[in-house]
Amino acid sequence: VDNISFYADKGEVIGFVGDNGAGKTTVIKCLTGILQATSGDITICGNKAGKGVEAKKCIGYTADNPDFMLRLTCREYLEFLADVYEIGKEERDQNIERLTKRFEIQEVLSSRLDSCSHGTRQKIMVTGALIHNPPVWILDEPMTGLDPQSAYRLKKMIREHADNGNCVFFSTHVLDTAEELCDKVIIIRKGKVVCFDTVENLKKKYGGLSLEDSYLNIVGDGN
């Protein structure tokens, strides 16, 4: 990626869109501290990312691939994350009950992750990302593998999390979802941010009745 620059405020849902290989996952891995940026700074809740654990404490991260820690049960995985974020047992149990009810997956808590479907594992990962009510929730292609009902619930959770004064940043290929949910959209192409604006402003500037039309006008012909 090259000279990426953007900001997100409390209460905002920021969509991150671009073609395959544009750099979305690389940026997200830098935000979460999985990768170290070769230059520049990332600040999350006033803390420098990659310079300690304080920035990571502010983040809930839902990866694009839910296939890890598969030998743990769903409950063990969620309890492990709660311990990492230093959540007490009472609060932990309340959060697990509340969040799993949202997805109606209470019955799988005793099952090992490797015995669950891809969609169920994705729901568990979302639950784990929210176990500490993070001020910044970062999601990489979160709708992948979810059935329509679960995708609807996740979209509601994203909007609610932002409306409660938090920030949500998510990458997606589904432009209808970005248009529905996002306060602002970042478009990245070949490692560079080419647009960062509200959906309405993007439609006014680049034409089209939808975000998809505007996106294709920006990047579809290579200009």
C-alpha positions as CSV (number, residue, x, y, z in Angstrom):
1,V,0.0,0.0,0.0
2,D,1.2,3.5,-0.7
3,N,0.6,6.6,1.5
4,I,-2.7,5.4,2.9
5,S,-4.4,8.1,5.0
6,F,-7.8,8.3,6.6
7,Y,-9.6,8.8,9.9
8,A,-12.7,7.6,11.6
9,D,-14.7,9.3,14.4
10,K,-16.8,7.9,17.2
11,G,-20.3,6.9,16.0
12,E,-19.2,6.3,12.4
13,V,-19.4,3.2,10.2
14,I,-16.6,3.3,7.7
15,G,-16.7,1.0,4.6
16,F,-13.5,-0.1,2.9
17,V,-14.0,-1.2,-0.6
18,G,-11.8,-2.1,-3.6
19,D,-10.9,-4.9,-6.0
20,N,-9.2,-8.1,-5.0
21,G,-5.5,-7.3,-4.2
22,A,-6.1,-3.6,-3.8
23,G,-4.6,-3.7,-0.3
24,K,-7.7,-3.9,2.0
25,T,-6.5,-6.8,4.1
26,T,-3.0,-5.5,4.3
27,V,-4.3,-2.2,5.7
28,I,-6.5,-4.1,8.2
29,K,-3.6,-6.2,9.4
30,C,-1.6,-3.1,10.0
31,L,-4.4,-1.5,11.9
32,T,-4.7,-4.6,14.2
33,G,-0.9,-5.0,14.6
34,I,-0.6,-8.3,12.7
35,L,1.7,-6.5,10.3
36,Q,4.0,-3.7,11.0
37,A,3.9,-0.7,8.7
38,T,7.3,0.1,7.1
39,S,6.6,3.8,7.6
40,G,4.1,6.2,8.9
41,D,1.9,6.1,12.0
42,I,-1.4,4.5,13.0
43,T,-3.2,5.9,16.0
44,I,-6.1,4.2,17.6
45,C,-7.9,5.8,20.5
46,G,-4.8,8.0,21.1
47,N,-2.4,5.0,21.1
48,K,0.2,4.2,18.5
49,A,-0.5,0.8,16.9
50,G,2.4,-1.5,17.0
51,K,4.0,0.3,19.9
52,G,2.5,-1.8,22.7
53,V,-0.8,-3.4,23.7
54,E,-2.8,-0.3,24.5
55,A,-4.1,0.1,20.9
56,K,-4.9,-3.5,20.7
57,K,-7.0,-3.3,23.8
58,C,-9.3,-0.8,22.0
59,I,-9.9,-3.2,19.1
60,G,-12.3,-6.0,18.4
61,Y,-11.2,-7.8,15.2
62,T,-13.3,-10.1,13.1
63,A,-11.0,-11.8,10.5
64,D,-12.0,-12.9,7.0
65,N,-11.2,-16.5,7.9
66,P,-12.7,-18.1,11.0
67,D,-10.6,-21.2,10.8
68,F,-8.3,-21.0,13.8
69,M,-8.2,-22.4,17.3
70,L,-10.4,-25.1,16.0
71,R,-9.7,-27.6,18.7
72,L,-11.3,-25.4,21.3
73,T,-15.0,-25.5,22.1
74,C,-16.9,-22.3,21.2
75,R,-17.2,-21.5,24.9
76,E,-13.5,-22.1,25.5
77,Y,-12.6,-19.8,22.6
78,L,-14.9,-17.0,23.9
79,E,-13.6,-17.4,27.5
80,F,-10.0,-17.3,26.2
81,L,-10.7,-13.9,24.5
82,A,-12.4,-12.6,27.6
83,D,-9.3,-13.5,29.6
84,V,-7.1,-11.8,27.1
85,Y,-9.1,-8.6,27.5
86,E,-9.2,-9.0,31.3
87,I,-13.0,-9.3,31.5
88,G,-14.2,-10.6,34.8
89,K,-16.2,-13.9,35.0
90,E,-19.6,-12.4,35.7
91,E,-19.3,-9.8,32.9
92,R,-17.8,-12.5,30.6
93,D,-20.7,-14.9,31.1
94,Q,-23.3,-12.1,30.7
95,N,-21.7,-11.0,27.4
96,I,-21.5,-14.5,26.1
97,E,-25.1,-15.2,26.8
98,R,-26.3,-11.8,25.4
99,L,-24.2,-12.0,22.2
100,T,-24.9,-15.7,21.4
101,K,-28.6,-15.1,21.8
102,R,-28.4,-12.4,19.0
103,F,-27.2,-15.1,16.6
104,E,-29.2,-18.0,18.3
105,I,-26.1,-20.1,18.7
106,Q,-26.3,-20.8,22.5
107,E,-26.6,-24.5,21.7
108,V,-23.2,-24.8,20.0
109,L,-21.2,-23.4,22.9
110,S,-20.1,-26.9,24.0
111,S,-19.2,-27.9,20.5
112,R,-15.7,-27.8,19.1
113,L,-15.1,-25.2,16.5
114,D,-13.9,-27.7,14.0
115,S,-17.3,-29.4,14.2
116,C,-19.2,-26.2,13.4
117,S,-20.1,-24.9,10.0
118,H,-18.2,-22.0,8.4
119,G,-21.2,-19.7,9.1
120,T,-21.4,-20.7,12.8
121,R,-17.6,-20.2,13.3
122,Q,-18.0,-16.8,11.8
123,K,-20.8,-15.9,14.3
124,I,-18.5,-17.1,17.1
125,M,-15.7,-14.9,15.8
126,V,-18.1,-11.9,15.8
127,T,-19.1,-12.7,19.3
128,G,-15.5,-12.9,20.4
129,A,-14.7,-9.6,18.8
130,L,-17.4,-7.9,20.9
131,I,-16.8,-9.7,24.2
132,H,-15.1,-6.6,25.6
133,N,-17.4,-4.0,23.9
134,P,-14.5,-2.4,22.0
135,P,-14.5,1.2,21.0
136,V,-13.1,0.2,17.6
137,W,-14.6,-2.8,15.8
138,I,-12.7,-3.9,12.7
139,L,-14.1,-6.5,10.3
140,D,-12.6,-8.1,7.2
141,E,-15.3,-9.2,4.7
142,P,-17.7,-10.1,7.6
143,M,-20.7,-11.2,5.5
144,T,-18.8,-14.1,3.9
145,G,-20.5,-17.4,4.7
146,L,-23.4,-16.0,6.6
147,D,-27.0,-16.9,5.7
148,P,-29.4,-13.9,4.9
149,Q,-30.9,-13.9,8.4
150,S,-27.5,-13.9,10.1
151,A,-26.2,-11.2,7.7
152,Y,-29.2,-9.0,8.6
153,R,-28.5,-9.5,12.3
154,L,-24.8,-8.6,11.9
155,K,-25.7,-5.5,10.0
156,K,-28.0,-4.4,12.8
157,M,-25.1,-5.1,15.3
158,I,-22.7,-3.0,13.3
159,R,-25.1,0.0,13.2
160,E,-26.0,-0.4,16.9
161,H,-22.3,-0.5,17.9
162,A,-21.6,2.7,16.1
163,D,-24.8,4.4,17.4
164,N,-23.5,3.6,20.9
165,G,-20.6,5.9,20.3
166,N,-18.1,3.4,18.9
167,C,-16.4,3.2,15.5
168,V,-16.8,0.4,13.0
169,F,-14.4,-0.2,10.1
170,F,-15.1,-3.0,7.7
171,S,-14.0,-4.2,4.3
172,T,-16.5,-5.5,1.9
173,H,-17.1,-6.5,-1.8
174,V,-20.9,-6.1,-1.3
175,L,-21.5,-2.5,-2.3
176,D,-25.2,-2.6,-1.4
177,T,-24.2,-3.4,2.2
178,A,-21.7,-0.5,2.2
179,E,-24.3,1.9,0.9
180,E,-26.9,0.7,3.4
181,L,-24.6,0.8,6.5
182,C,-21.8,3.3,6.0
183,D,-21.5,6.9,7.0
184,K,-18.4,7.2,4.9
185,V,-16.7,5.0,2.3
186,I,-13.0,4.6,1.5
187,I,-12.2,3.3,-2.0
188,I,-8.7,1.8,-2.5
189,R,-7.2,0.9,-5.8
190,K,-3.7,-0.6,-6.4
191,G,-2.7,0.4,-2.8
192,K,-3.8,4.0,-3.0
193,V,-6.9,5.7,-1.5
194,V,-8.7,7.2,-4.5
195,C,-11.9,8.4,-2.6
196,F,-12.9,9.0,1.0
197,D,-16.3,10.5,1.4
198,T,-19.9,10.0,2.3
199,V,-22.0,7.7,0.1
200,E,-24.2,10.7,-1.0
201,N,-21.2,12.8,-1.9
202,L,-19.7,10.0,-3.9
203,K,-22.9,9.5,-5.9
204,K,-23.1,13.3,-6.5
205,K,-19.5,13.6,-7.6
206,Y,-19.2,10.4,-9.7
207,G,-22.8,9.9,-10.9
208,G,-25.0,6.9,-10.7
209,L,-28.1,6.1,-8.7
210,S,-26.2,3.8,-6.3
211,L,-22.7,3.3,-4.8
212,E,-22.1,0.5,-7.2
213,D,-22.6,2.9,-10.2
214,S,-20.3,5.4,-8.6
215,Y,-17.7,2.8,-7.8
216,L,-17.7,1.5,-11.4
217,N,-17.4,5.1,-12.7
218,I,-14.3,5.5,-10.5
219,V,-12.5,2.3,-11.1
220,G,-14.4,0.3,-13.7
221,D,-12.6,1.5,-16.8
222,G,-9.1,1.8,-15.2
223,N,-9.0,5.6,-15.2
